[in-house]
């Protein structure tokens, strides 16, 4: 089954990807054979991964996470999907207006 994953790069940025073979892909990233983004930001560390039933679903989730800001990605990494309530850009904007 395919996976969506998040890597923390040496510069403390995040990389979001998907793959059929998580161990092989991690090895590629670590050896500098993965994406150009991670090639120049090694070493990388796997901080989150989730298996999905289809490539289509993996791709959808990957693109969703790629559209998120750092705060929301870190909430997913630390607490999973249930920790994301109230962290969307609209929720953050409304919270900022109230402050």
Secondary structure, 3 states (H helix, E strand, C coil): CEEEEEEECCCCCEEEEEECCHHHHHHHHHHCCCCHHHHCCCCCEEEEEEEECCHHHHHHHHHHHHCCCHHHHHHHHHHCHHHHCCCCHHHHHHHHHHC
